Amino acid sequence: MSPRDLQLRLRDILSAVEETFDFTLGMTKAEFCENLPAVKAVMMNLVIIGEATTNLPDEVQWNYPDVPWQNLKKMRNVAPMYFCVDLDIVWKAIQHGLPLLMPQLRTILDDLER
């Protein structure tokens, strides 16, 4: 994989995280759960995060062990399970997991640009 491909995949992940925040900005968990367009948009972004992560080279994952790579990969499984997804878990990921991911991704991208 070329460094550019790697950067594009990382930017896809970062973009999906940022869009997820945009879709849920100002919402409570109850509002999110009742907003079908927001739920579907977030689910699609979780699939993008999972797919892009799955296609990253192992070296990236080894070099940045603090990133929860395995959990990110599992996100791609959200789409087939759409009708039985626990939105409480999705909301916790939005509120607690994804905010930690943004600076980690930016660090990796900065390191690759050097």
N, CA, C and O atoms as a Tinker XYZ file with bonds, in Angstrom:
   456  protein
     1  N      0.848000   -1.179000    0.000000    73     2
     2  CA     0.000000    0.000000    0.000000    64     1     3
     3  C      0.887000    1.234000    0.000000    63     2     4     5
     4  O      1.833000    1.332000    0.782000    81     3
     5  N      0.581000    2.153000   -0.864000    73     3     6
     6  CA     1.366000    3.385000   -0.905000    64     5     7
     7  C      1.010000    4.257000    0.293000    63     6     8     9
     8  O     -0.083000    4.147000    0.847000    81     7
     9  N      1.953000    5.137000    0.695000    73     7    10
    10  CA     1.652000    6.037000    1.817000    64     9    11
    11  C      0.406000    6.886000    1.559000    63    10    12    13
    12  O     -0.344000    7.204000    2.482000    81    11
    13  N      0.198000    7.245000    0.294000    73    11    14
    14  CA    -0.992000    8.050000   -0.021000    64    13    15
    15  C     -2.265000    7.254000    0.239000    63    14    16    17
    16  O     -3.221000    7.789000    0.800000    81    15
    17  N     -2.291000    5.987000   -0.158000    73    15    18
    18  CA    -3.453000    5.150000    0.115000    64    17    19
    19  C     -3.697000    5.043000    1.613000    63    18    20    21
    20  O     -4.836000    5.106000    2.074000    81    19
    21  N     -2.631000    4.883000    2.353000    73    19    22
    22  CA    -2.731000    4.800000    3.808000    64    21    23
    23  C     -3.318000    6.080000    4.375000    63    22    24    25
    24  O     -4.220000    6.040000    5.211000    81    23
    25  N     -2.809000    7.208000    3.922000    73    23    26
    26  CA    -3.322000    8.493000    4.400000    64    25    27
    27  C     -4.783000    8.671000    4.026000    63    26    28    29
    28  O     -5.560000    9.197000    4.822000    81    27
    29  N     -5.169000    8.249000    2.845000    73    27    30
    30  CA    -6.570000    8.368000    2.432000    64    29    31
    31  C     -7.482000    7.534000    3.321000    63    30    32    33
    32  O     -8.564000    7.985000    3.698000    81    31
    33  N     -7.060000    6.340000    3.651000    73    31    34
    34  CA    -7.872000    5.494000    4.530000    64    33    35
    35  C     -7.987000    6.107000    5.917000    63    34    36    37
    36  O     -9.065000    6.109000    6.512000    81    35
    37  N     -6.889000    6.620000    6.427000    73    35    38
    38  CA    -6.930000    7.277000    7.735000    64    37    39
    39  C     -7.815000    8.523000    7.693000    63    38    40    41
    40  O     -8.545000    8.811000    8.643000    81    39
    41  N     -7.742000    9.252000    6.590000    73    39    42
    42  CA    -8.608000   10.443000    6.452000    64    41    43
    43  C    -10.083000   10.032000    6.311000    63    42    44    45
    44  O    -10.967000   10.750000    6.779000    81    43
    45  N    -10.351000    8.902000    5.682000    73    43    46
    46  CA   -11.720000    8.394000    5.617000    64    45    47
    47  C    -12.256000    8.113000    7.021000    63    46    48    49
    48  O    -13.401000    8.435000    7.337000    81    47
    49  N    -11.416000    7.512000    7.849000    73    47    50
    50  CA   -11.827000    7.228000    9.228000    64    49    51
    51  C    -12.079000    8.529000    9.973000    63    50    52    53
    52  O    -13.110000    8.692000   10.626000    81    51
    53  N    -11.132000    9.450000    9.871000    73    51    54
    54  CA   -11.268000   10.730000   10.562000    64    53    55
    55  C    -12.512000   11.473000   10.085000    63    54    56    57
    56  O    -13.247000   12.034000   10.898000    81    55
    57  N    -12.750000   11.482000    8.797000    73    55    58
    58  CA   -13.925000   12.147000    8.242000    64    57    59
    59  C    -15.213000   11.514000    8.756000    63    58    60    61
    60  O    -16.164000   12.225000    9.078000    81    59
    61  N    -15.255000   10.200000    8.836000    73    59    62
    62  CA   -16.450000    9.510000    9.342000    64    61    63
    63  C    -16.694000    9.852000   10.810000    63    62    64    65
    64  O    -17.839000   10.015000   11.234000    81    63
    65  N    -15.625000    9.958000   11.575000    73    63    66
    66  CA   -15.762000   10.351000   12.985000    64    65    67
    67  C    -16.299000   11.774000   13.074000    63    66    68    69
    68  O    -17.229000   12.044000   13.835000    81    67
    69  N    -15.718000   12.679000   12.301000    73    67    70
    70  CA   -16.153000   14.081000   12.334000    64    69    71
    71  C    -17.614000   14.215000   11.885000    63    70    72    73
    72  O    -18.378000   14.970000   12.486000    81    71
    73  N    -18.000000   13.491000   10.842000    73    71    74
    74  CA   -19.390000   13.533000   10.386000    64    73    75
    75  C    -20.340000   13.003000   11.448000    63    74    76    77
    76  O    -21.438000   13.529000   11.628000    81    75
    77  N    -19.918000   11.972000   12.143000    73    75    78
    78  CA   -20.742000   11.425000   13.214000    64    77    79
    79  C    -21.017000   12.485000   14.265000    63    78    80    81
    80  O    -22.142000   12.612000   14.749000    81    79
    81  N    -19.988000   13.246000   14.617000    73    79    82
    82  CA   -20.197000   14.336000   15.574000    64    81    83
    83  C    -21.128000   15.396000   14.998000    63    82    84    85
    84  O    -21.978000   15.928000   15.712000    81    83
    85  N    -20.975000   15.705000   13.723000    73    83    86
    86  CA   -21.854000   16.693000   13.089000    64    85    87
    87  C    -23.310000   16.230000   13.109000    63    86    88    89
    88  O    -24.211000   17.021000   13.388000    81    87
    89  N    -23.541000   14.945000   12.814000    73    87    90
    90  CA   -24.902000   14.413000   12.776000    64    89    91
    91  C    -25.569000   14.411000   14.148000    63    90    92    93
    92  O    -26.795000   14.473000   14.243000    81    91
    93  N    -24.775000   14.340000   15.201000    73    91    94
    94  CA   -25.338000   14.207000   16.548000    64    93    95
    95  C    -25.147000   15.453000   17.397000    63    94    96    97
    96  O    -25.493000   15.458000   18.578000    81    95
    97  N    -24.610000   16.491000   16.815000    73    95    98
    98  CA   -24.328000   17.723000   17.547000    64    97    99
    99  C    -25.579000   18.256000   18.250000    63    98   100   101
   100  O    -26.622000   18.460000   17.628000    81    99
   101  N    -25.451000   18.471000   19.533000    73    99   102
   102  CA   -26.541000   19.045000   20.316000    64   101   103
   103  C    -27.650000   18.068000   20.676000    63   102   104   105
   104  O    -28.621000   18.460000   21.323000    81   103
   105  N    -27.534000   16.828000   20.280000    73   103   106
   106  CA   -28.580000   15.836000   20.574000    64   105   107
   107  C    -28.345000   15.161000   21.916000    63   106   108   109
   108  O    -27.210000   14.971000   22.353000    81   107
   109  N    -29.434000   14.812000   22.544000    73   107   110
   110  CA   -29.361000   13.911000   23.688000    64   109   111
   111  C    -29.421000   12.488000   23.140000    63   110   112   113
   112  O    -29.683000   12.284000   21.955000    81   111
   113  N    -29.180000   11.518000   23.999000    73   111   114
   114  CA   -29.270000   10.129000   23.564000    64   113   115
   115  C    -30.689000    9.808000   23.092000    63   114   116   117
   116  O    -30.866000    9.121000   22.086000    81   115
   117  N    -31.677000   10.290000   23.796000    73   115   118
   118  CA   -33.070000   10.030000   23.412000    64   117   119
   119  C    -33.386000   10.653000   22.055000    63   118   120   121
   120  O    -34.050000   10.032000   21.225000    81   119
   121  N    -32.916000   11.864000   21.830000    73   119   122
   122  CA   -33.141000   12.520000   20.542000    64   121   123
   123  C    -32.458000   11.754000   19.414000    63   122   124   125
   124  O    -33.018000   11.591000   18.330000    81   123
   125  N    -31.248000   11.290000   19.685000    73   123   126
   126  CA   -30.528000   10.500000   18.684000    64   125   127
   127  C    -31.302000    9.232000   18.344000    63   126   128   129
   128  O    -31.494000    8.915000   17.170000    81   127
   129  N    -31.739000    8.517000   19.355000    73   127   130
   130  CA   -32.436000    7.247000   19.137000    64   129   131
   131  C    -33.739000    7.423000   18.367000    63   130   132   133
   132  O    -34.180000    6.498000   17.685000    81   131
   133  N    -34.353000    8.581000   18.464000    73   131   134
   134  CA   -35.612000    8.860000   17.768000    64   133   135
   135  C    -35.400000    9.457000   16.376000    63   134   136   137
   136  O    -36.354000    9.581000   15.609000    81   135
   137  N    -34.175000    9.824000   16.046000    73   135   138
   138  CA   -33.886000   10.505000   14.786000    64   137   139
   139  C    -33.334000    9.481000   13.790000    63   138   140   141
   140  O    -32.126000    9.257000   13.715000    81   139
   141  N    -34.235000    8.870000   13.035000    73   139   142
   142  CA   -33.836000    7.799000   12.117000    64   141   143
   143  C    -32.783000    8.226000   11.100000    63   142   144   145
   144  O    -31.855000    7.455000   10.853000    81   143
   145  N    -32.876000    9.423000   10.491000    73   143   146
   146  CA   -31.809000    9.824000    9.567000    64   145   147
   147  C    -30.437000    9.912000   10.245000    63   146   148   149
   148  O    -29.427000    9.509000    9.667000    81   147
   149  N    -30.408000   10.435000   11.463000    73   147   150
   150  CA   -29.130000   10.526000   12.183000    64   149   151
   151  C    -28.607000    9.138000   12.521000    63   150   152   153
   152  O    -27.414000    8.871000   12.380000    81   151
   153  N    -29.484000    8.267000   12.960000    73   151   154
   154  CA   -29.072000    6.894000   13.293000    64   153   155
   155  C    -28.490000    6.205000   12.060000    63   154   156   157
   156  O    -27.435000    5.576000   12.139000    81   155
   157  N    -29.171000    6.323000   10.928000    73   155   158
   158  CA   -28.682000    5.664000    9.712000    64   157   159
   159  C    -27.361000    6.273000    9.235000    63   158   160   161
   160  O    -26.473000    5.558000    8.771000    81   159
   161  N    -27.240000    7.585000    9.352000    73   159   162
   162  CA   -25.987000    8.233000    8.946000    64   161   163
   163  C    -24.834000    7.782000    9.835000    63   162   164   165
   164  O    -23.738000    7.507000    9.346000    81   163
   165  N    -25.079000    7.708000   11.126000    73   163   166
   166  CA   -24.043000    7.257000   12.052000    64   165   167
   167  C    -23.683000    5.805000   11.768000    63   166   168   169
   168  O    -22.504000    5.448000   11.769000    81   167
   169  N    -24.678000    4.971000   11.526000    73   167   170
   170  CA   -24.401000    3.560000   11.229000    64   169   171
   171  C    -23.522000    3.435000    9.988000    63   170   172   173
   172  O    -22.592000    2.629000    9.964000    81   171
   173  N    -23.811000    4.223000    8.967000    73   171   174
   174  CA   -22.991000    4.180000    7.754000    64   173   175
   175  C    -21.561000    4.595000    8.065000    63   174   176   177
   176  O    -20.615000    3.993000    7.558000    81   175
   177  N    -21.399000    5.615000    8.891000    73   175   178
   178  CA   -20.044000    6.044000    9.255000    64   177   179
   179  C    -19.320000    4.979000   10.064000    63   178   180   181
   180  O    -18.106000    4.824000    9.928000    81   179
   181  N    -20.039000    4.247000   10.898000    73   179   182
   182  CA   -19.404000    3.158000   11.644000    64   181   183
   183  C    -18.912000    2.073000   10.694000    63   182   184   185
   184  O    -17.845000    1.496000   10.904000    81   183
   185  N    -19.686000    1.798000    9.654000    73   183   186
   186  CA   -19.264000    0.824000    8.642000    64   185   187
   187  C    -18.007000    1.326000    7.926000    63   186   188   189
   188  O    -17.068000    0.561000    7.707000    81   187
   189  N    -17.991000    2.602000    7.566000    73   187   190
   190  CA   -16.816000    3.187000    6.901000    64   189   191
   191  C    -15.594000    3.075000    7.794000    63   190   192   193
   192  O    -14.514000    2.702000    7.334000    81   191
   193  N    -15.761000    3.395000    9.067000    73   191   194
   194  CA   -14.641000    3.303000   10.025000    64   193   195
   195  C    -14.129000    1.865000   10.078000    63   194   196   197
   196  O    -12.922000    1.628000   10.023000    81   195
   197  N    -15.040000    0.918000   10.184000    73   195   198
   198  CA   -14.640000   -0.487000   10.273000    64   197   199
   199  C    -13.962000   -0.993000    9.018000    63   198   200   201
   200  O    -12.951000   -1.691000    9.092000    81   199
   201  N    -14.510000   -0.649000    7.870000    73   199   202
   202  CA   -13.920000   -1.100000    6.604000    64   201   203
   203  C    -12.544000   -0.480000    6.373000    63   202   204   205
   204  O    -11.601000   -1.178000    6.000000    81   203
   205  N    -12.433000    0.812000    6.592000    73   203   206
   206  CA   -11.139000    1.476000    6.383000    64   205   207
   207  C    -10.094000    0.930000    7.344000    63   206   208   209
   208  O     -8.939000    0.740000    6.962000    81   207
   209  N    -10.483000    0.679000    8.574000    73   207   210
   210  CA    -9.553000    0.137000    9.565000    64   209   211
   211  C     -9.101000   -1.259000    9.179000    63   210   212   213
   212  O     -7.928000   -1.601000    9.324000    81   211
   213  N    -10.016000   -2.050000    8.696000    73   211   214
   214  CA    -9.692000   -3.429000    8.297000    64   213   215
   215  C     -8.651000   -3.454000    7.184000    63   214   216   217
   216  O     -7.870000   -4.400000    7.080000    81   215
   217  N     -8.639000   -2.427000    6.363000    73   215   218
   218  CA    -7.717000   -2.380000    5.231000    64   217   219
   219  C     -6.422000   -1.627000    5.513000    63   218   220   221
   220  O     -5.642000   -1.366000    4.598000    81   219
   221  N     -6.192000   -1.277000    6.775000    73   219   222
   222  CA    -4.908000   -0.650000    7.134000    64   221   223
   223  C     -3.844000   -1.721000    7.285000    63   222   224   225
   224  O     -4.148000   -2.836000    7.709000    81   223
   225  N     -2.604000   -1.405000    6.949000    73   223   226
   226  CA    -1.530000   -2.391000    7.128000    64   225   227
   227  C     -1.278000   -2.682000    8.611000    63   226   228   229
   228  O     -1.464000   -1.822000    9.472000    81   227
   229  N     -0.860000   -3.891000    8.877000    73   227   230
   230  CA    -0.579000   -4.297000   10.255000    64   229   231
   231  C      0.455000   -3.397000   10.929000    63   230   232   233
   232  O      0.384000   -3.160000   12.135000    81   231
   233  N      1.419000   -2.895000   10.146000    73   231   234
   234  CA     2.471000   -2.054000   10.728000    64   233   235
   235  C      1.892000   -0.820000   11.424000    63   234   236   237
   236  O      2.383000   -0.401000   12.473000    81   235
   237  N      0.856000   -0.249000   10.838000    73   235   238
   238  CA     0.234000    0.935000   11.451000    64   237   239
   239  C     -0.354000    0.547000   12.796000    63   238   240   241
   240  O     -0.214000    1.271000   13.781000    81   239
   241  N     -1.003000   -0.583000   12.826000    73   239   242
   242  CA    -1.619000   -1.034000   14.068000    64   241   243
   243  C     -0.563000   -1.368000   15.124000    63   242   244   245
   244  O     -0.766000   -1.109000   16.310000    81   243
   245  N      0.552000   -1.938000   14.697000    73   243   246
   246  CA     1.629000   -2.250000   15.640000    64   245   247
   247  C      2.299000   -0.980000   16.153000    63   246   248   249
   248  O      2.671000   -0.893000   17.323000    81   247
   249  N      2.450000    0.008000   15.265000    73   247   250
   250  CA     3.124000    1.246000   15.651000    64   249   251
   251  C      2.276000    2.141000   16.548000    63   250   252   253
   252  O      2.806000    3.027000   17.219000    81   251
   253  N      0.978000    1.917000   16.565000    73   251   254
   254  CA     0.065000    2.741000   17.369000    64   253   255
   255  C     -0.854000    1.821000   18.180000    63   254   256   257
   256  O     -2.055000    1.747000   17.919000    81   255
   257  N     -0.280000    1.125000   19.160000    73   255   258
   258  CA    -1.058000    0.128000   19.904000    64   257   259
   259  C     -2.136000    0.726000   20.815000    63   258   260   261
   260  O     -3.013000   -0.003000   21.278000    81   259
   261  N     -2.089000    2.034000   21.080000    73   259   262
   262  CA    -3.097000    2.642000   21.943000    64   261   263
   263  C     -4.437000    2.853000   21.232000    63   262   264   265
   264  O     -5.458000    3.075000   21.882000    81   263
   265  N     -4.431000    2.785000   19.915000    73   263   266
   266  CA    -5.672000    2.913000   19.152000    64   265   267
   267  C     -6.415000    1.570000   19.239000    63   266   268   269
   268  O     -5.814000    0.518000   19.024000    81   267
   269  N     -7.696000    1.602000   19.547000    73   267   270
   270  CA    -8.454000    0.338000   19.685000    64   269   271
   271  C     -8.812000   -0.265000   18.323000    63   270   272   273
   272  O     -9.987000   -0.328000   17.962000    81   271
   273  N     -7.813000   -0.701000   17.577000    73   271   274
   274  CA    -7.997000   -1.164000   16.210000    64   273   275
   275  C     -9.033000   -2.273000   16.095000    63   274   276   277
   276  O     -9.871000   -2.253000   15.194000    81   275
   277  N     -8.979000   -3.234000   17.002000    73   275   278
   278  CA    -9.915000   -4.367000   16.904000    64   277   279
   279  C    -11.361000   -3.912000   17.086000    63   278   280   281
   280  O    -12.258000   -4.397000   16.395000    81   279
   281  N    -11.586000   -2.988000   18.008000    73   279   282
   282  CA   -12.939000   -2.457000   18.198000    64   281   283
   283  C    -13.401000   -1.685000   16.972000    63   282   284   285
   284  O    -14.569000   -1.756000   16.588000    81   283
   285  N    -12.483000   -0.950000   16.362000    73   283   286
   286  CA   -12.836000   -0.191000   15.160000    64   285   287
   287  C    -13.200000   -1.135000   14.019000    63   286   288   289
   288  O    -14.143000   -0.874000   13.272000    81   287
   289  N    -12.460000   -2.223000   13.885000    73   287   290
   290  CA   -12.753000   -3.199000   12.827000    64   289   291
   291  C    -14.153000   -3.792000   13.003000    63   290   292   293
   292  O    -14.858000   -4.034000   12.023000    81   291
   293  N    -14.543000   -4.018000   14.232000    73   291   294
   294  CA   -15.850000   -4.616000   14.505000    64   293   295
   295  C    -17.004000   -3.703000   14.098000    63   294   296   297
   296  O    -18.127000   -4.170000   13.905000    81   295
   297  N    -16.735000   -2.420000   13.968000    73   295   298
   298  CA   -17.797000   -1.475000   13.613000    64   297   299
   299  C    -18.394000   -1.766000   12.236000    63   298   300   301
   300  O    -19.542000   -1.409000   11.972000    81   299
   301  N    -17.631000   -2.403000   11.368000    73   299   302
   302  CA   -18.163000   -2.683000   10.025000    64   301   303
   303  C    -19.286000   -3.701000   10.072000    63   302   304   305
   304  O    -20.030000   -3.846000    9.102000    81   303
   305  N    -19.420000   -4.404000   11.177000    73   303   306
   306  CA   -20.466000   -5.409000   11.314000    64   305   307
   307  C    -21.809000   -4.816000   11.718000    63   306   308   309
   308  O    -22.783000   -5.550000   11.890000    81   307
   309  N    -21.872000   -3.502000   11.870000    73   307   310
   310  CA   -23.104000   -2.845000   12.289000    64   309   311
   311  C    -24.197000   -2.979000   11.232000    63   310   312   313
   312  O    -25.351000   -3.233000   11.575000    81   311
   313  N    -23.859000   -2.816000    9.968000    73   311   314
   314  CA   -24.872000   -2.800000    8.906000    64   313   315
   315  C    -25.704000   -4.084000    8.860000    63   314   316   317
   316  O    -26.931000   -3.995000    8.809000    81   315
   317  N    -25.094000   -5.271000    8.874000    73   315   318
   318  CA   -25.920000   -6.477000    8.801000    64   317   319
   319  C    -26.802000   -6.674000   10.030000    63   318   320   321
   320  O    -27.794000   -7.401000    9.981000    81   319
   321  N    -26.431000   -6.020000   11.133000    73   319   322
   322  CA   -27.178000   -6.189000   12.381000    64   321   323
   323  C    -28.049000   -4.976000   12.681000    63   322   324   325
   324  O    -28.474000   -4.790000   13.821000    81   323
   325  N    -28.318000   -4.156000   11.683000    73   323   326
   326  CA   -28.971000   -2.866000   11.893000    64   325   327
   327  C    -30.203000   -2.937000   12.784000    63   326   328   329
   328  O    -30.367000   -2.094000   13.666000    81   327
   329  N    -31.073000   -3.922000   12.577000    73   327   330
   330  CA   -32.333000   -3.961000   13.300000    64   329   331
   331  C    -32.192000   -4.434000   14.735000    63   330   332   333
   332  O    -33.148000   -4.353000   15.506000    81   331
   333  N    -31.023000   -4.924000   15.106000    73   331   334
   334  CA   -30.844000   -5.341000   16.497000    64   333   335
   335  C    -29.659000   -4.633000   17.160000    63   334   336   337
   336  O    -29.138000   -5.112000   18.168000    81   335
   337  N    -29.239000   -3.515000   16.612000    73   335   338
   338  CA   -28.127000   -2.764000   17.187000    64   337   339
   339  C    -28.587000   -2.086000   18.464000    63   338   340   341
   340  O    -29.667000   -1.497000   18.512000    81   339
   341  N    -27.770000   -2.172000   19.487000    73   339   342
   342  CA   -28.045000   -1.504000   20.759000    64   341   343
   343  C    -27.582000   -0.056000   20.634000    63   342   344   345
   344  O    -26.384000    0.224000   20.655000    81   343
   345  N    -28.533000    0.855000   20.505000    73   343   346
   346  CA   -28.182000    2.262000   20.317000    64   345   347
   347  C    -27.539000    2.869000   21.552000    63   346   348   349
   348  O    -26.879000    3.904000   21.456000    81   347
   349  N    -27.720000    2.245000   22.711000    73   347   350
   350  CA   -27.007000    2.706000   23.906000    64   349   351
   351  C    -25.501000    2.536000   23.718000    63   350   352   353
   352  O    -24.718000    3.407000   24.097000    81   351
   353  N    -25.110000    1.426000   23.140000    73   351   354
   354  CA   -23.689000    1.171000   22.885000    64   353   355
   355  C    -23.165000    2.139000   21.833000    63   354   356   357
   356  O    -22.063000    2.671000   21.972000    81   355
   357  N    -23.944000    2.371000   20.789000    73   355   358
   358  CA   -23.545000    3.318000   19.746000    64   357   359
   359  C    -23.373000    4.705000   20.362000    63   358   360   361
   360  O    -22.391000    5.391000   20.078000    81   359
   361  N    -24.318000    5.119000   21.200000    73   359   362
   362  CA   -24.242000    6.440000   21.826000    64   361   363
   363  C    -22.997000    6.554000   22.712000    63   362   364   365
   364  O    -22.323000    7.583000   22.706000    81   363
   365  N    -22.695000    5.501000   23.469000    73   363   366
   366  CA   -21.479000    5.516000   24.309000    64   365   367
   367  C    -20.237000    5.655000   23.445000    63   366   368   369
   368  O    -19.301000    6.366000   23.811000    81   367
   369  N    -20.222000    4.986000   22.310000    73   367   370
   370  CA   -19.072000    5.105000   21.401000    64   369   371
   371  C    -18.940000    6.535000   20.894000    63   370   372   373
   372  O    -17.836000    7.074000   20.817000    81   371
   373  N    -20.079000    7.151000   20.548000    73   371   374
   374  CA   -20.057000    8.530000   20.061000    64   373   375
   375  C    -19.547000    9.472000   21.147000    63   374   376   377
   376  O    -18.758000   10.375000   20.868000    81   375
   377  N    -19.987000    9.268000   22.357000    73   375   378
   378  CA   -19.667000   10.177000   23.452000    64   377   379
   379  C    -18.289000    9.940000   24.073000    63   378   380   381
   380  O    -17.638000   10.881000   24.527000    81   379
   381  N    -17.851000    8.688000   24.091000    73   379   382
   382  CA   -16.631000    8.367000   24.843000    64   381   383
   383  C    -15.488000    7.798000   24.000000    63   382   384   385
   384  O    -14.327000    8.119000   24.253000    81   383
   385  N    -15.787000    6.973000   23.018000    73   383   386
   386  CA   -14.728000    6.337000   22.236000    64   385   387
   387  C    -14.219000    7.183000   21.082000    63   386   388   389
   388  O    -13.013000    7.355000   20.904000    81   387
   389  N    -15.154000    7.711000   20.302000    73   387   390
   390  CA   -14.752000    8.465000   19.116000    64   389   391
   391  C    -14.002000    9.761000   19.434000    63   390   392   393
   392  O    -13.096000   10.124000   18.684000    81   391
   393  N    -14.341000   10.477000   20.519000    73   391   394
   394  CA   -13.565000   11.682000   20.818000    64   393   395
   395  C    -12.085000   11.387000   21.082000    63   394   396   397
   396  O    -11.223000   12.211000   20.775000    81   395
   397  N    -11.794000   10.226000   21.643000    73   395   398
   398  CA   -10.396000    9.841000   21.890000    64   397   399
   399  C     -9.689000    9.476000   20.587000    63   398   400   401
   400  O     -8.475000    9.637000   20.462000    81   399
   401  N    -10.450000    8.990000   19.634000    73   399   402
   402  CA    -9.882000    8.543000   18.362000    64   401   403
   403  C     -9.387000    9.701000   17.502000    63   402   404   405
   404  O     -8.386000    9.568000   16.798000    81   403
   405  N    -10.076000   10.822000   17.555000    73   403   406
   406  CA    -9.711000   11.947000   16.681000    64   405   407
   407  C     -8.260000   12.396000   16.864000    63   406   408   409
   408  O     -7.541000   12.496000   15.869000    81   407
   409  N     -7.795000   12.670000   18.083000    73   407   410
   410  CA    -6.392000   13.088000   18.209000    64   409   411
   411  C     -5.408000   11.980000   17.848000    63   410   412   413
   412  O     -4.313000   12.257000   17.358000    81   411
   413  N     -5.793000   10.730000   18.086000    73   411   414
   414  CA    -4.920000    9.618000   17.717000    64   413   415
   415  C     -4.736000    9.572000   16.203000    63   414   416   417
   416  O     -3.619000    9.400000   15.717000    81   415
   417  N     -5.819000    9.724000   15.465000    73   415   418
   418  CA    -5.731000    9.713000   14.001000    64   417   419
   419  C     -4.923000   10.893000   13.485000    63   418   420   421
   420  O     -4.133000   10.753000   12.552000    81   419
   421  N     -5.122000   12.047000   14.089000    73   419   422
   422  CA    -4.362000   13.228000   13.663000    64   421   423
   423  C     -2.869000   13.042000   13.919000    63   422   424   425
   424  O     -2.043000   13.478000   13.118000    81   423
   425  N     -2.525000   12.404000   15.021000    73   423   426
   426  CA    -1.124000   12.121000   15.320000    64   425   427
   427  C     -0.518000   11.200000   14.263000    63   426   428   429
   428  O      0.586000   11.441000   13.775000    81   427
   429  N     -1.248000   10.151000   13.917000    73   427   430
   430  CA    -0.754000    9.214000   12.908000    64   429   431
   431  C     -0.566000    9.935000   11.569000    63   430   432   433
   432  O      0.461000    9.769000   10.911000    81   431
   433  N     -1.546000   10.722000   11.175000    73   431   434
   434  CA    -1.452000   11.459000    9.912000    64   433   435
   435  C     -0.270000   12.448000    9.935000    63   434   436   437
   436  O      0.446000   12.584000    8.943000    81   435
   437  N     -0.072000   13.131000   11.065000    73   435   438
   438  CA     1.082000   14.046000   11.188000    64   437   439
   439  C      2.384000   13.277000   11.072000    63   438   440   441
   440  O      3.313000   13.727000   10.402000    81   439
   441  N      2.463000   12.123000   11.715000    73   439   442
   442  CA     3.678000   11.310000   11.650000    64   441   443
   443  C      3.962000   10.868000   10.209000    63   442   444   445
   444  O      5.117000   10.853000    9.781000    81   443
   445  N      2.931000   10.516000    9.474000    73   443   446
   446  CA     3.112000   10.067000    8.083000    64   445   447
   447  C      3.545000   11.198000    7.164000    63   446   448   449
   448  O      4.238000   10.971000    6.172000    81   447
   449  N      3.135000   12.414000    7.495000    73   447   450
   450  CA     3.511000   13.557000    6.657000    64   449   451
   451  C      4.959000   13.977000    6.872000    63   450   452   453
   452  O      5.529000   14.686000    6.042000    81   451
   453  N      5.552000   13.550000    7.966000    73   451   454
   454  CA     6.964000   13.889000    8.235000    64   453   455
   455  C      7.909000   12.988000    7.494000    63   454   456
   456  O      9.125000   13.140000    7.610000    81   455
